[in-house]
Amino acid sequence: MSNLYKPKVSTWGVFPRPGNISKTFGGGRVIRPGEQLETAEDKAVKEKRTKELISAYREKMGLKIDPQTKLECEKALREGDILMDSGKLQEAMPYYEQVMKAVIFQSELHGLAALQWSICQDSLRRPKEARTMYEKLQSHPNAQSEQESKTICVQFSGYGNDEGHKLTGFTQDWL
């Protein structure tokens, strides 16, 4: 106990500790220029583990999609967009639903398909279904889907307020 250091100032806490922490706990290692920090085996193991973790993350987030599935989804999105542009909203919806079923929610393709599907629903006078999807898309990883859905949800907040007083509390009884 006599070799313990007890600081006089409480800046870092006044508690007993070794006189030379670096020596006691193995710190203070000097690394010279060109000195190898880890063995080649350790480095290979770390790189392999990192690649596995990145691959698992990409799989989970929908960033890693089978090329064939991706091709089919992109084709379905294009066909749905063509139908939607020509005003055939009811016929376009199954194409977007196909994409939404094929890939997970976090993927970019799902986000774009869900956004287009919601726009179709909204245009076909089904605001409840559309609003539900817009609200889900507000937390989507795809920035475009997220931003557009947030914008549309803000617009939704103004719908249904034919009289301005419902939103603001202001009435114009004097008119």
N, C-alpha and C positions, 0 to 999 in steps of 0.2 A: 504494500500500500504506500510505502514511502516514495516509490518512483512515479506515483501518479501526480499529474499536474492539475492544479486547481486554479483557474483563472480568477483574477481579482475583479475584472469588469464583466458585467452580465450581458454584454452585447450579443454574444453567441450562446449564452446560457452558462450559468455557473454550476458545472458538474464535473466531477473528477474524470480525467481522461489520461491516456498515456502521454508521457513527455514528448515522444516523437511518434505521432500517429502514422506517418508514412512508413516508418520502419516496422511498427507493430502490425499494421494491416496490409503490408506488402505494397504500399504505394511508392511513389517517387522513382519509378522506373524511367531511365533515360533512354530515349530512342534516338539512335544515331542516324544520319542521312544514309539511305540505301539499306538500312537494316530491315530484315523481313519481320513483319508484325505477326504473321501467322503462317503455319505450314501450308503447303499446297493441298494437302488432304483436307485440312480444316476449311480452307477456302472453297474447295470443290463441294464439300458437304453443305456449307452455308449457301452457296449459289444454287444448288439443287433444291434445298428447302425453300429458298426465296422464289424460285420458279414455280414450285408446287403451290405455294401460297397465292402467287399472282394468278396462276391458272384457276385455282379454286374461286378466287374473287371474281375473275372475269366470267366464269361459269355462273356464279350466283347472281351477278348483276346483269346477265344477259348480253354481255359484250362478246361472248364466244358462242356464235351460232353456226350450226352446220351450214356449209356453203350452199347445199341444195335447198335447204329450208329458206335461207336468206334470199336466194334467187326467186323462189316461188312467192315469198312474201312481197318482195319488191315488185314482181309482176302483178300480183293481186292489188297492191296499192296503186300502181299505174292504171290498171283497168278500172278500179273504183273511182279514181280521180277523173278519168275520161267520162265515165257515166255521170259523175257528180257535176262536172263542167257542162254537160249537155242537159242538165236539169233532171236526170233520172235518178233521183235520190233513193227511192225505194229499191231500185235495182243495184245501186252502189253499196248499200249497207252490208250485204252478205260478203262482199270482197273484204271489207274492213274487219268484219267479224272473223273471217278466215285467218287473217293476219293476227288478230288478237288471241285466237286460240292456239296458234302455232308457236308463238314466242312469249316469254315471260313479261310481266308488267314493266319491269325496269328497262327493257330494251328500247332503243330508239325507234325501231319499227313499230312496236306496240304503242308507243306514245303517239306517233304520227297517225296510225290507224285509229286509235281511240279518239283523237281529236277530230278527225274527219267524220267518224261515226257519230260523234256528239253533234257536230254541225248539221249532219243529215237529220238527226233526231229533232234538233231545234227547228230546222226548216220545215219539217213535217208536222210541226205543232205538237211536239211531245217534250215540253220543257222539263218535266220532272226527270225523265230518263237522261236527258242531255245534262241537266244541272248536276245530277249525281256523278256522272262521269267527269264533268268539268272540275268538280270539287276534288275528285281523286287525282286528277292530273295536275293539280296545283302543287303536289309534292313529287312530281315525276322528275327523274334524273335528267331527262332530255330538256335542255333549256328552252327550245322552241315550243314544245308542248306545254311546258310549265307556264311560260310567259303568256302565251295566247289564252290558255285556260283561265289564268288570273284576270286577264283583261276582260274576258267574256263574263266571268263571275261578277266583276265589278258592274258590268252592264246589267246583269241579272238583278242586282240589288235595286236598280231603278225600275225594273219591270213591275207591273202590278200596283204601281203607285200612281194611278190615274189622277188622283187628287194629290197635289204636292204636300198637303198637310200630313199625310200618313208617314212620310219620310222625315219631314222637318218639324212637324208639330204646328206649323203656321197655317192659319185659315184666313181666307179673305171674305169674311162675313160682310164687310162694309161695302163690297162691290155689288 
